[in-house]
Structure formats: C-alpha cells, structure tokens
Amino acid sequence: MIDLTRRNFIAAAGACTLAGRLSAKPLGLPIGSQTYPHRQRIKDNDFPGLLNDMKALGIESVELCCPAYAEFSSLSDGKQTRTIIEDHGLKSVSAHFTMNSLRNQQPQMIEWAKQIGMTQMATASLGGKVENGMVSMDAVKRAADEYNKIATEAAKAGLQQVLHDEGFELAKVEGDTRLSYEVLLELLDPKLVKMQFQMSAMRTVGDPITYFTKYPGRFISMHLQGVNLNAPMPAPRPAPVPGAPPAGRGPAIPGVAVGKDSLDWKKIFAAAKTGGVQNYFVEQPWDLTVQSVEFLKTL
C-alpha cells in the first residue's frame, strides 16, 4: 500500500502541475517555427544544427521554404531533407513556395513536398502589381482565379494550398472600401485554399479574432510574432518586382517576443480554434524565438 502523506501528496501534485506547464502548448498542437528567419544557418549548411537547437528549445514542427529560395537550395533533395528532420525528432507539414515555382514547376514542387511528408503548400503572396498601396479589382480576380487553379492541382495530389498575407493581400482595392485580402477570402474556393494568418500584418489587415470568428474553418495556420499595438507602424517592404527571384518574405517583423506585446494570446488561440487552425509557427529571430516559445509553453 502506498504511504501518501499530506506532504507527499502536495509535492506530487506540485510536480504534476509543473510537468503540465512544461509540456503545455496552445490548442494541444506542436509548437512550430518557420525557418526563414534562420535561413543563413541553412545556407551555411548548418540545417542539422538548427534543428538540434530548435528541438532542445521545445519546438516540434518546422515550416520550410522551397528550394526556389536561394538560402534553401541545399534542401532540394526531399527524401534526404525528411531524414534529417526526422532524425532530430521533428516534422514538417508545411513550406512556403514562390508563385513562380508554383506556376512553372508545380509537379516538381508537389513531389518535393510529398517526399518530406508535407500536407500543406503555402505561398507568401500572390504577388500582383501594387501601385501606391492600391491594386485593381481585375488584378485581384485574376490572382484568385490563378490560385484556385493551382490549388486544384495540389488537391489532386492530396495537398492543401494555403495563402499567407503580405504586400498584394494588404493593398487597398481601387473603387472598393476593402483590402485585397478581404476580397480574396470571397473569391478563393474555401475548400481548395485555406489561409495562414500573419500576426505582424494585423495592424493593416485587422484583428485576427474577427477573421477567425467571421470565417470559421477558413484558417489552417498562423505565423506568430509579437505585436505592440501602441508602437509606431514598421515601414513596409517595397513591392516585389513581378518575375524576380524571391529576395525576402513578409513585412518588417516587429522586434518583440510573443507574450511580451499587447496582444491577448489566450483569446487569439481560442478564436483560432474556431478559425480551423491546425498549426502555428513562430517566425522571429532566434533571441525572440527563444522568448516566444517559453511563453507559449505557459498557455
């Protein structure tokens, strides 16, 4: 018979509570990291070292970028890349693909994704022409039509196409009161295209909680950055030149860790469940990634 004194009971309960906190993770989903902020280590052939550091931190899932991104060209062998990821106790269900690679090399990109074991193929932006922060409605419709067709082919291969929100998506539509992002949510097939919400874009695109509740099931993923709504707006990056190789992704990311900002992350994650979110990835420099992951473990 176990001798469970009051003191031992309290100690055991405390240990269980601590263990629960250490293993906690929002939505019960693996804490993930987008690898783009750490691309220099991949370019320097230190992909295994990066994964080792991420695993030690408590990260369980990584989102890659396709080999069309110059810094990720060393990962072009999908089978080898999967082996490296799994050898470090991690998995990768998603990556970002350039629009050029999806237009011109989609079969090869699909094959690469499947070799790694991915289920989602995302793109940072549809990359339409933006002038003075404005896009035409025709351009938005053309972009949506093209992406629906790309998503149809991905679906045939058992992959979910995903759209992030960057320059083109955050532009205002001429003759309309809405952003391109809002119009795209109506034009993109909700079954073929799911959305990946970029937290650092919320000061332009709007409150994620509003989107998650207004469009239940439309959002499959999130990129996490700390956002201080009281700080000055960061300068936007210039619009990419159509046809040019990808030089970077996303708006300037605020230098604040998740949990050290002004957002109510408990409410965001509660709404994200309604939105349909199945994975989330911290997308920050290493020092902020460390702080963000530690915070996520407390939720």
FIZA-688645 format. One record per residue: residue in three letters; x, y, z of N, C-alpha, C, O in turn. Coordinates in steps of 0.001 Angstrom, whole numbers, plus 500000, padded with zeros to 6 digits. Last residue first. Example, Ala and Ser with C-alpha at 12.3 -4.5 7.8 and 13.67 -1.06 7.14 Angstrom:
! residues 2
   type      n_u      n_v      n_w     ca_u     ca_v     ca_w      c_u      c_v      c_w      o_u      o_v      o_w
    SER   512850   497750   507080   513670   498940   507140   512900   500030   507870   513409   501138   508039
    ALA   513190   494310   507800   512300   495500   507800   513200   496700   507800   514236   496681   508465
***
This chain:
! residues 299
   type      n_u      n_v      n_w     ca_u     ca_v     ca_w      c_u      c_v      c_w      o_u      o_v      o_w
    LEU   500852   528712   478119   499442   528885   477788   498674   527580   477970   497466   527537   477736
    THR   503524   528292   478469   502738   528632   479663   501249   528722   479380   500454   528800   480317
    LYS   504691   527888   476047   504624   526735   476948   503768   527009   478178   503333   526077   478855
    LEU   504806   530437   475029   503789   529519   474517   503624   528298   475406   502532   527738   475501
    PHE   507099   531440   476348   505772   531953   476670   504685   530979   476231   503743   530724   476981
    GLU   509095   529977   475069   508932   529849   476519   507562   530353   476958   506935   529764   477839
    VAL   508775   530926   472481   508484   529518   472761   508275   529325   474262   507378   528590   474676
    SER   509608   533601   472804   508238   533294   472366   507853   531869   472709   506741   531618   473174
    GLN   512316   533415   473508   511356   534026   474440   509919   533624   474094   509115   533342   474983
    VAL   513302   532181   471147   513507   531572   472469   512470   532105   473458   511824   531330   474162
    THR   512625   534101   469232   512044   532755   469154   512151   532067   470505   511196   531439   470960
    LEU   514277   536187   469925   512843   536349   470154   512116   535011   470062   511106   534805   470735
    ASP   516710   535075   469162   516524   535500   470542   515044   535672   470878   514609   535343   471982
    TRP   516288   534500   466340   516481   533451   467337   516207   533906   468770   515539   533194   469520
    PRO   513499   536271   464784   514920   535989   465006   515100   535090   466228   514190   534937   467042
    GLN   510393   534529   463961   511154   535624   464555   512631   535268   464621   512988   534094   464525
    GLU   507724   533018   463881   508567   533499   462781   509290   534756   463254   508866   535881   462989
    VAL   506205   530119   465052   506890   531346   465443   507780   531750   464272   508509   530919   463730
    PHE   503388   528699   463662   504839   528759   463585   505344   530119   464051   504953   531151   463505
    TYR   500800   526263   463931   501260   527643   464078   502780   527632   464185   503379   526698   464719
    ASN   497994   524361   462750   499398   524501   463116   499765   525974   463188   499113   526821   462578
    GLN   495293   524538   462438   495849   523215   462722   497336   523254   463050   497880   522282   463573
    VAL   492446   526577   462762   493914   526495   462775   494387   525113   463228   493947   524591   464252
    GLY   489791   527237   462600   490223   525991   461982   491711   525757   462009   492204   524840   461354
    GLY   488544   529290   463937   489018   529550   462581   489477   528313   461850   489553   528311   460621
    THR   488227   528150   466429   487044   528370   465598   487452   528566   464146   486790   528070   463235
    LYS   490898   528322   467186   490251   527007   467135   488996   527079   466275   488729   526175   465483
    ALA   491285   531033   467259   491963   530265   466215   491365   528867   466079   491332   528301   464986
    ALA   490016   531796   469588   489373   532107   468312   489984   531302   467172   489287   530929   466228
    ALA   491959   530861   471359   490582   530370   471471   489832   530608   470166   489102   529737   469693
    PHE   494160   532372   470566   494178   530920   470352   492785   530309   470482   492467   529342   469790
    ILE   493237   534922   471344   493601   534656   469948   493574   533155   469677   493023   532717   468667
    LYS   492915   534667   474091   491737   534914   473255   492029   534607   471785   491169   534092   471070
    LYS   495598   534288   474770   494607   533268   475132   493354   533430   474276   492796   532445   473793
    TRP   496844   536633   473927   497081   535396   473176   496110   534283   473548   495825   533418   472720
    ASP   496259   539696   473503   495688   538705   474415   495756   537352   473707   494837   536975   472979
    LEU   499083   541894   472956   498007   541023   472489   497535   540071   473588   498298   539693   474477
    SER   501265   543504   473297   499989   543994   473825   498816   543098   473460   497664   543497   473633
    ASP   504112   541515   474353   503471   542509   473499   502148   542953   474128   501936   542798   475331
    LYS   505286   539258   475115   505851   540499   475648   505300   541689   474868   505948   542729   474747
    GLY   504021   537294   473710   503825   537322   475152   504410   538537   475827   504082   538832   476976
    VAL   506545   537080   471335   505172   536700   471656   505045   536648   473178   505868   536029   473852
    ALA   508901   539835   471409   508546   538424   471500   507053   538241   471743   506383   539121   472283
    VAL   509647   542269   469005   509107   541963   470329   508631   540518   470329   508033   540046   469361
    GLY   510239   543839   466574   511213   543213   467446   510705   543007   468851   511290   543530   469800
    PRO   508126   543115   463772   508402   543872   464989   509351   543119   465912   509275   541895   466019
    ILE   509317   542637   460540   508741   541963   461694   509110   542711   462967   510295   542927   463224
    ALA   508308   544078   457571   509290   544159   458639   508662   543607   459919   507596   544061   460334
    PRO   506438   541574   455734   506717   542935   456174   507796   542924   457234   508159   541863   457741
    GLY   507660   538843   453612   506939   539478   454679   507309   540910   454979   508350   541405   454545
    ARG   510765   537684   452493   509363   537409   452741   508855   538354   453813   509542   538627   454798
    GLY   513086   538125   449752   512693   538113   451155   511216   537864   451272   510496   537835   450274
    ALA   513555   537764   447142   514640   538350   447917   514323   538338   449396   515220   538527   450217
    PRO   512783   535493   444645   512410   535991   445969   513610   536509   446728   514579   535780   446937
    PRO   513392   536800   441323   513549   535762   442346   513247   536325   443718   513433   537520   443943
    ALA   510773   538463   439449   512081   538468   440079   512178   537338   441092   511165   536946   441671
    GLY   508165   538469   438584   509112   537628   437859   510481   537568   438491   511288   536715   438121
    PRO   507507   541759   439671   506978   540520   439090   508043   539771   438300   508734   540348   437460
    VAL   509207   542856   442496   509118   543020   441054   508610   541716   440454   509204   540664   440689
    PRO   507431   543457   445564   508355   542696   444735   508142   542967   443256   507030   543269   442821
    ALA   507218   546630   447209   506529   545548   446499   507521   544799   445617   508370   545425   444982
    PRO   509286   547207   450108   508828   547547   448760   508182   546347   448087   508542   545200   448351
    ARG   507891   546779   453387   508911   546470   452395   508397   546866   451024   507187   546861   450797
    PRO   506819   549430   455595   506569   548269   454734   507728   548029   453788   508457   548955   453430
    ALA   507988   550241   458829   507984   550600   457410   507743   549364   456562   508393   548341   456776
    PRO   505735   549710   461576   507006   549483   460889   506889   549857   459418   505805   549793   458838
    MET   503991   552171   463493   503927   551172   462424   505305   550981   461804   505991   551964   461527
    PRO   504871   552582   466957   504723   553104   465593   504695   551960   464583   505304   550912   464799
    ALA   502945   550755   469476   504204   551206   468884   503957   551766   467484   502932   551456   466877
    ASN   500665   549633   470381   500900   551018   470775   502173   551602   470166   502451   552792   470316
    LEU   500612   547010   469730   499685   547882   469014   499886   549357   469350   499338   550230   468678
    ASN   503090   544963   469254   502753   546015   470208   501901   547036   469480   502415   547837   468699
    VAL   503259   541597   468705   502804   542855   468115   502429   543814   469239   501566   543518   470065
    GLY   505298   538805   468016   504748   539716   468998   504386   541024   468326   505124   541510   467469
    GLN   504187   536433   465623   505136   537465   466017   504476   538264   467140   503252   538380   467200
    LEU   503414   533451   464026   503358   534209   465263   504528   535185   465382   505693   534808   465259
    HIS   501303   532476   461531   502680   532871   461802   502644   533792   463001   501932   534796   463001
    MET   498964   529749   461367   499312   531104   461799   500829   531259   461828   501555   530305   462111
    SER   496446   527852   459514   497769   528072   460070   497949   529527   460510   497204   530416   460096
    ILE   493978   527668   458401   494610   526415   458787   495890   526634   459577   496376   525716   460238
    PHE   490867   529170   458158   492273   529375   458522   492877   528073   459026   492361   527453   459956
    ARG   488221   528572   457779   488984   529052   456621   490482   529143   456889   491279   529189   455952
    GLY   486712   527896   460009   487217   526817   459164   488072   527254   457990   488601   526409   457269
    PRO   484827   530888   459983   485186   529635   460662   485632   528569   459659   485014   528374   458613
    TYR   485098   533876   459649   485332   532851   458628   485752   531537   459284   486903   531120   459157
    LYS   484630   535285   461969   483810   535600   460801   483913   534516   459731   482958   534260   458999
    THR   486570   534311   463685   485160   534092   464023   484234   534358   462839   483179   533734   462717
    PHE   488943   535030   462433   488727   533630   462814   487253   533339   463110   486756   532252   462819
    TYR   488623   537829   462138   488683   536950   460969   488364   535508   461337   487603   534838   460637
    THR   488634   538651   464830   487490   538964   463959   487463   538044   462756   486407   537532   462387
    ILE   491159   537807   465611   489980   537224   466259   488737   537463   465409   487887   536582   465282
    PRO   492914   539432   464146   492772   538011   463795   491534   537373   464406   490923   536496   463796
    ASP   492081   542649   463018   492135   541776   464183   491960   540310   463782   490964   539968   463143
    GLY   493846   543761   460008   492793   543743   461009   492991   542680   462075   493950   541909   462034
    VAL   495773   544470   458172   494671   543630   457712   493532   543558   458731   492382   543321   458360
    THR   497475   546157   459704   496953   546569   458402   495690   545791   458049   494671   546372   457676
    ARG   498030   544897   461996   497785   546334   462106   497301   546912   460775   496780   548026   460730
    MET   498607   542303   461244   497272   542581   461773   496983   544079   461880   495822   544488   461857
    ALA   501012   541367   460409   500240   542145   459441   498919   542643   460007   498180   543341   459313
    SER   502036   539769   462344   502668   541077   462194   501943   541956   461187   502214   543154   461104
    MET   500577   537377   462006   500246   538291   463097   500840   539682   462907   500209   540675   463272
    GLN   499177   536015   459266   500451   536598   459694   500171   537651   460756   499597   538699   460457
    PHE   497345   533095   458776   497316   534473   459266   498676   534891   459795   499259   534226   460651
    GLN   496645   531378   455999   497643   531390   457063   497769   532837   457549   498244   533702   456813
    MET   493774   529676   454666   494556   530875   454923   495534   530666   456077   495284   529889   456998
    LYS   493079   527394   451935   492965   527823   453329   493927   528991   453539   494785   529262   452698
    VAL   491548   526467   449025   492541   527389   449584   492187   527738   451028   491129   528305   451301
    LEU   489535   524615   448525   490819   524468   447845   491918   525306   448481   493083   524911   448481
    LYS   487384   525431   450029   487862   524058   450175   489267   523902   449597   490083   523146   450123
    PRO   486891   528058   449296   487203   527763   450701   487687   526340   450945   488330   526071   451959
    ASP   488313   529597   446557   487482   528454   446938   487844   528032   448360   488996   527679   448613
    LEU   488432   533120   446627   489152   531849   446681   488229   530746   447184   487460   530945   448125
    LEU   486694   535298   446953   486929   534752   445610   487631   533403   445612   487442   532614   444686
    GLU   486625   535997   449643   485371   535698   448958   485595   534969   447630   484788   534130   447230
    LEU   489253   536460   450240   488540   535496   451072   487202   535101   450446   486701   534003   450687
    LEU   489800   538527   448479   490309   537189   448178   489610   536118   449014   489401   534998   448546
    VAL   488723   540682   449852   488099   540265   448595   488523   538842   448245   487713   538045   447773
    GLU   490524   540831   451982   489107   540591   452251   488382   540105   450999   487529   539221   451073
    TYR   492915   541385   450628   492788   540195   451469   491322   539830   451707   490941   538662   451638
    SER   492563   543911   449522   492620   542759   448631   492385   541461   449412   491731   540544   448913
    LEU   490290   545709   451649   491625   545288   451255   491512   544115   450288   490497   543421   450245
    ARG   487458   547798   450670   488120   546663   451306   489565   546507   450863   490005   547076   449864
    THR   486035   549601   449295   486437   550009   450644   487276   548944   451333   487755   549152   452448
    ASP   486885   550305   445894   486274   549457   446906   486751   549939   448267   487773   550619   448362
    GLY   488378   551546   443961   486924   551586   443824   486188   550746   444837   484995   550490   444678
    GLU   491090   549316   444368   490574   550542   443740   489056   550468   443585   488517   549457   443135
    VAL   491829   547912   447445   491288   547665   446114   490689   548952   445563   489874   549599   446222
    LYS   494928   548140   449202   493524   548517   449053   493082   548306   447612   493860   548496   446677
    ALA   497048   545376   450192   496776   546599   449434   495273   546875   449381   494457   545962   449501
    LEU   497579   542978   451298   497336   544079   452228   497059   545399   451524   496858   546424   452176
    GLU   498170   541263   449233   496960   540996   450019   496596   542172   450934   495432   542337   451300
    PHE   500604   542260   448359   499441   542290   447469   498148   542144   448259   497158   542822   447984
    GLY   502261   541873   450875   502049   543110   450134   500782   543187   449296   499966   544086   449497
    GLU   500555   539181   452631   501659   540143   452527   501278   541289   451602   500105   541657   451534
    ASP   499496   536365   454087   499025   537723   453781   500196   538702   453829   500745   539009   454887
    HIS   499135   533044   452612   499625   533936   453658   499081   535342   453348   498278   535489   452427
    LEU   497268   530294   451649   497686   531654   451320   497970   532450   452583   497148   532516   453497
    VAL   497644   526908   450613   497466   527871   451700   497969   529235   451246   498975   529329   450543
    GLN   496409   523745   449545   497051   525013   449204   496675   526052   450253   495540   526085   450727
    GLN   496978   520496   450589   496168   521685   450817   496952   522932   450458   498036   523163   450995
    LEU   497227   517525   448625   497852   518613   449366   496930   519816   449457   496193   520119   448519
    GLY   496569   515463   446912   496321   515291   448337   496936   516358   449210   497150   516139   450402
    ALA   496728   515970   444298   497876   515257   444866   497728   515057   446376   498635   514551   447037
    LYS   494498   517464   443921   494556   516167   443245   495686   515301   443791   495621   514073   443756
    ALA   495279   519780   445235   494279   518916   445855   494268   517531   445222   494052   516534   445911
    ALA   496989   520901   443345   497535   520453   444625   496575   519474   445304   496999   518469   445874
    GLU   495138   521573   441370   496168   520572   441078   496786   520026   442359   497075   518833   442453
    THR   493696   523519   442776   493003   522340   442249   493993   521222   441969   493733   520062   442287
    ALA   495570   525487   443237   495079   524714   444377   494349   523451   443931   494379   522434   444624
    ILE   495787   526546   440680   496960   525930   441307   496524   525018   442445   497043   523912   442599
    LYS   493192   527569   440482   493638   526524   439545   494859   525795   440101   494955   524571   440004
    ASN   493231   529486   442491   492252   528397   442564   492655   527240   441655   492482   526074   442010
    TYR   495153   531195   441427   495476   530413   442619   494482   529285   442848   494860   528228   443352
    GLU   493827   532311   439215   495060   531537   439027   495340   530643   440231   495717   529481   440078
    ASP   491715   533609   440518   491442   532568   439535   492669   531682   439327   492561   530457   439270
    ALA   493109   535475   442056   492292   534454   442708   492009   533293   441765   492057   532131   442169
    ALA   494267   537055   440051   495116   536348   441001   494350   535213   441687   494885   534120   441872
    ARG   491998   538099   438816   492921   537256   438052   493797   536418   438989   494034   535234   438749
    LYS   490925   539597   440947   490159   538485   440372   491050   537540   439581   490887   536322   439656
    VAL   492947   541462   441317   492593   540566   442415   491836   539354   441879   492076   538224   442304
    ALA   492865   542789   438877   494089   542094   439268   493805   541092   440387   494364   539996   440397
    ASP   490317   543911   438980   490627   542918   437939   491864   542117   438309   491915   540907   438085
    MET   490636   545766   440997   489765   544623   441237   490034   543527   440214   489984   542342   440546
    SER   494052   546839   441458   492771   546879   440757   491954   545644   441096   492507   544600   441441
    VAL   495576   548184   444425   495501   547165   443369   494141   547281   442697   493185   547767   443302
    MET   497766   550434   446198   496472   550095   445596   496620   548986   444562   497656   548864   443908
    GLY   500145   551503   447082   499308   550808   448048   497961   550373   447532   497093   549984   448314
    ASN   501269   552456   444733   500841   553406   445774   499865   552764   446761   498903   553387   447211
    GLU   500492   549490   443226   500961   550844   442958   500378   551797   443997   499161   551929   444126
    VAL   501238   546154   442704   500744   547124   443678   501345   548489   443345   502560   548623   443201
    LYS   500514   543196   440975   501095   544532   440904   500418   545477   441890   499193   545592   441917
    GLY   500621   540134   442965   500131   541009   441912   500729   542403   442012   501370   542748   443005
    GLY   501378   538090   444812   502375   538893   444097   501881   539739   442946   502649   540038   442032
    LEU   500322   536366   446538   500015   536110   445137   500796   537043   444225   500871   536823   443016
    SER   502610   535373   449111   501739   536368   448487   501471   535970   447051   502296   535311   446418
    ALA   503688   533039   450172   503689   534255   450974   502711   535288   450440   502060   535995   451209
    THR   501975   529918   450051   502743   530955   449370   502597   532249   450157   501545   532531   450732
    ALA   502084   526442   451035   501697   527842   451213   502496   528741   450282   503561   528363   449792
    MET   500861   523342   451222   501760   524129   450380   501282   525578   450429   500207   525902   449926
    GLN   500633   520570   453438   500234   521934   453088   501311   522615   452247   502506   522487   452515
    THR   501678   518200   454104   500265   518164   453731   499781   519534   453263   498667   519664   452756
    MET   504842   516515   453697   504006   517687   453915   502565   517438   453503   502275   516582   452667
    GLY   506872   514700   453400   505724   514328   454217   504801   515478   454518   504050   515431   455492
    ILE   508888   514978   451649   509167   515395   453024   508025   515021   453961   508194   515025   455180
    GLN   507652   514146   449326   508816   513409   449812   509122   513737   451261   509566   512873   452017
    LYS   505758   516146   449008   505305   514814   449396   506469   513963   449902   506292   513149   450808
    ALA   507380   518290   448192   506569   518384   449407   506159   517004   449909   506211   516736   451109
    TRP   508411   517273   445777   509317   517622   446882   508551   517662   448208   509015   517133   449218
    GLU   506035   517068   444282   506826   515869   444572   507763   516112   445749   507898   515255   446622
    ILE   505314   519751   444117   504423   518796   444775   505197   517548   445177   505031   517035   446283
    MET   507437   520707   442606   507248   521206   443967   506332   520275   444771   506557   520046   445959
    GLN   507029   519357   440194   508256   519117   440954   508124   519577   442398   508631   518925   443311
    PRO   504512   520438   439442   504680   518993   439663   505925   518656   440487   505889   517790   441361
    GLN   505165   523306   439296   504277   522749   440317   504427   521241   440500   504467   520789   441644
    GLN   506777   525123   437980   507351   523844   438424   506450   523137   439435   506939   522447   440329
    ASN   505426   527463   437303   506286   526825   436304   506832   525455   436682   507296   524708   435820
    ARG   503814   528300   439442   503374   528476   438053   504128   527552   437098   503539   526942   436205
    LEU   505316   527713   441662   504002   527082   441529   503476   527203   440102   502777   526315   439613
    SER   507539   529305   441225   507728   527856   441299   506402   527125   441152   506358   526035   440581
    ASN   506329   531846   441281   506980   531369   440054   507163   529860   440068   506968   529201   439047
    MET   505500   532008   443944   504490   531908   442899   505104   531419   441586   504470   530658   440856
    THR   507373   529898   446162   507223   531127   445389   506130   530931   444347   505871   529807   443919
    PHE   506182   528384   449143   506611   528234   447756   506447   529567   447045   505483   530289   447298
    HIS   506726   527196   452407   506345   528298   451542   506973   528104   450171   508134   527713   450049
    ALA   505419   524182   453905   506516   525021   453406   505924   526159   452608   504770   526103   452182
    SER   504516   521670   456337   504234   522828   455506   505517   523500   455042   506559   523403   455691
    VAL   505147   519777   458114   503907   519546   457369   503659   520636   456345   502708   520555   455568
    SER   507786   518214   459454   507470   519400   458655   506256   519100   457799   506313   518284   456879
    LYS   509115   517279   462671   508365   517008   461455   508127   518315   460723   508251   519394   461302
    LEU   511766   515882   464734   510858   516925   464299   510046   516450   463093   510269   515359   462568
    GLY   513927   514340   465533   512678   514237   466279   511663   515295   465938   510784   515592   466747
    HIS   516075   514315   463925   516125   515260   465038   514806   515299   465820   514596   516175   466659
    ASP   515354   512597   461965   516458   512181   462831   516595   513093   464044   517158   512700   465066
    GLU   513506   514149   460598   513020   513091   461477   514100   512578   462411   513803   512167   463533
    ILE   515260   515873   459174   514225   516402   460078   513796   515333   461082   513734   515595   462283
    ILE   516781   514064   457677   517437   514956   458623   516432   515474   459651   516717   515509   460848
    THR   514747   512888   456114   515554   512071   457021   516220   512931   458086   516225   512573   459264
    ARG   513871   515077   454609   512957   514430   455558   513730   513598   456577   513403   513602   457764
    THR   516154   515528   453064   515687   516551   453996   514759   515947   455044   514855   516272   456228
    GLN   516191   513221   451504   517287   513474   452439   516879   514498   453498   517214   514358   454674
    LYS   513844   513646   450065   513987   512446   450897   515086   512640   451937   514929   512269   453101
    GLY   514333   516084   448675   513272   515966   449657   513421   514781   450595   513154   514897   451791
    ASP   516858   517951   447880   516610   516508   447953   515592   516268   449069   515940   516251   450250
    SER   517065   520658   448422   516338   520234   447218   516073   518737   447164   515154   518298   446471
    LEU   518315   522095   450348   517288   521148   450794   516507   520561   449621   515413   520027   449805
    SER   519918   524001   449303   520581   522778   449775   519587   521718   450230   519967   520572   450471
    SER   518267   526167   448873   518572   525294   447728   519238   523991   448157   519136   522985   447456
    PHE   517624   528108   450654   517093   526764   450916   517429   525765   449806   516925   524641   449808
    GLU   518500   530524   449771   519093   530018   451010   518666   528586   451323   519278   527925   452162
    ALA   516865   530936   447486   518290   530635   447348   518887   530015   448605   519689   529085   448519
    TYR   513867   529363   446970   514523   530372   447799   516001   530012   447867   516350   528901   448265
    ALA   513397   527000   445749   513455   528186   444889   513984   529394   445654   514493   530339   445052
    PRO   513059   525025   447681   514413   525271   447170   514517   526432   446193   515628   526822   445835
    CYS   510669   526496   450035   511044   525575   448962   512432   525930   448427   512931   527024   448692
    CYS   510978   526660   453551   510741   527356   452292   511280   526448   451197   512243   525712   451414
    LEU   509275   524983   456315   510405   525290   455444   510016   526306   454382   508871   526755   454322
    GLU   508404   524791   459609   507897   525137   458289   509086   525611   457458   509809   526525   457852
    VAL   508594   522227   462051   509220   523332   461322   508515   523539   459988   508090   522588   459332
    SER   507819   521189   465345   507442   521224   463935   508095   522428   463268   508144   523516   463843
    GLU   508661   521424   467925   508407   520077   467425   508119   520029   465931   508167   518963   465317
    ILE   510638   523111   470305   509948   523163   469014   509817   521745   468467   510761   520958   468542
    GLY   512203   523110   472491   510836   522646   472674   509993   522748   471418   508786   522506   471448
    LEU   514906   523521   472365   514077   524627   472832   512647   524195   473123   511952   524837   473911
    ALA   515850   521252   471176   516223   521493   472569   515362   522592   473186   515117   522589   474392
    LYS   514871   521700   468578   514347   520587   469377   514636   520799   470848   513771   520556   471689
    MET   516487   523853   467812   515039   524007   467913   514417   522917   468775   513543   523185   469600
    ASP   519031   522699   467793   518755   523797   468714   517257   523998   468897   516799   524280   470004
    ASN   518650   520825   465749   519047   520381   467077   518734   521457   468120   518232   521152   469202
    LEU   518128   522486   463585   517080   521591   464073   517383   521098   465478   516479   520966   466304
    LEU   520667   523687   463341   519479   524498   463607   518370   523633   464183   517739   524013   465170
    GLY   522250   521478   462699   522495   522204   463937   521313   523066   464338   520986   523173   465519
    PRO   521179   520736   460160   521075   519826   461318   521284   520543   462647   520584   520260   463620
    PHE   521843   523147   458702   520453   522749   458913   520319   521769   460075   519430   521942   460909
    ASP   524169   524411   457971   524000   524053   459375   522538   523726   459673   522050   523998   460771
    ASN   524946   525510   455517   524946   524051   455691   524882   523626   457158   525465   522613   457544
    ASP   524444   528157   455247   525792   527786   455685   525907   526293   455988   526857   525861   456641
    LYS   521734   528155   454747   522642   528487   453640   524065   528060   453966   524812   527650   453078
    ILE   520919   527705   457353   520655   526694   456333   521569   526915   455140   522116   525961   454586
    ARG   521725   530065   458539   522292   528806   459033   522064   527679   458033   522912   526800   457880
    GLN   520117   531862   457174   521559   531929   456994   522234   530641   457469   523205   530186   456864
    ARG   517472   531413   458010   517911   530903   456709   519421   530940   456509   519958   530133   455751
    HIS   515919   532036   460084   517173   531361   460399   517847   530819   459132   518668   529904   459181
    PRO   513528   533020   459179   514390   533936   459934   515776   533352   460228   516698   534087   460580
    TYR   512521   530576   457919   513037   531694   457127   513904   532659   457939   514941   533091   457435
    THR   511330   528558   459365   512794   528559   459307   513366   529754   458555   514583   529939   458547
    GLN   508809   528771   461784   509169   528988   460384   510687   529173   460335   511257   529869   461174
    SER   508060   526405   464253   508864   527570   463877   509033   527599   462367   509358   526586   461746
    GLY   505577   525244   466675   506349   525215   465441   507157   526480   465218   506968   527489   465897
    ILE   504352   523082   469042   504898   524417   468842   505821   524363   467628   506732   523538   467565
    PRO   501613   520924   468281   503052   521119   468433   503447   522580   468223   502929   523239   467321
    LEU   498526   521538   470095   499267   521312   468856   500752   521565   469073   501121   522340   469956
    GLY   496799   522273   472044   497289   520901   472082   498081   520531   470849   498293   519350   470575
    LEU   496271   524934   471982   495424   524084   471135   495835   522614   471181   495285   521795   470444
    PRO   499563   525586   473204   498247   526061   472777   497570   525122   471792   498207   524584   470886
    LYS   500991   523352   475532   501114   524000   474232   499715   524376   473762   498781   523586   473900
    ALA   502920   522048   478279   501740   522706   477731   502025   523312   476377   503146   523735   476096
    SER   505005   520959   479576   504605   520286   478344   503415   520958   477677   502947   520503   476633
    LEU   505294   522568   481784   506443   522409   480901   506043   521804   479565   506658   522093   478538
    ARG   502803   522288   483007   503191   523586   482464   504320   523445   481455   504323   524098   480412
    GLY   502900   519615   483763   501881   520056   482826   502240   521373   482181   502027   521577   480986
    ALA   504986   519688   485573   505159   518909   484346   504153   519332   483298   504467   519409   482110
    LEU   503761   521259   487531   504947   521753   486842   505160   521015   485535   505475   521622   484512
    THR   501701   519490   488325   501371   520814   487781   502532   521375   487000   502334   521918   485913
    CYS   503219   517361   489283   502335   517145   488133   501976   518472   487478   501945   518586   486253
    ALA   504459   518610   491435   505275   518072   490344   504439   517862   489100   504886   518147   487989
    GLY   502259   519182   493060   503074   520265   492514   503907   519804   491345   504052   520530   490361
    ALA   501434   516615   493694   500536   517474   492923   501308   518611   492289   501064   518976   491139
    ALA   503628   515783   495186   503292   515086   493942   502401   515938   493060   502576   515989   491843
    ALA   503480   517571   497337   504675   517556   496488   504375   516902   495153   504805   517388   494107
    ILE   501009   516861   498423   501200   518219   497919   502391   518272   496976   502337   518932   495938
    PHE   501587   514206   499155   500520   514474   498199   500701   515854   497568   500570   516016   496355
    ASN   503563   514511   501057   503898   513839   499804   502864   514125   498725   503195   514268   497547
    ARG   502049   515796   503029   503209   516475   502454   503574   515861   501102   503854   516570   500136
    ARG   500136   513839   503634   499689   515135   503106   500843   515852   502419   500662   516447   501357
    THR   501325   510591   502433   501081   511595   503455   500656   512891   502802   500783   513056   501589
    LEU   500802   507730   501279   500663   509055   500669   500298   510057   501750   499122   510347   501970
    ASP   502162   504831   500907   502028   505758   502028   502008   507178   501472   503060   507766   501221
    ILE   500559   502234   499178   501365   503450   499069   501081   504360   500241   499924   504643   500553
    MET   500847   498812   500000   500000   500000   500000   500889   501247   500000   501868   501307   500744
***
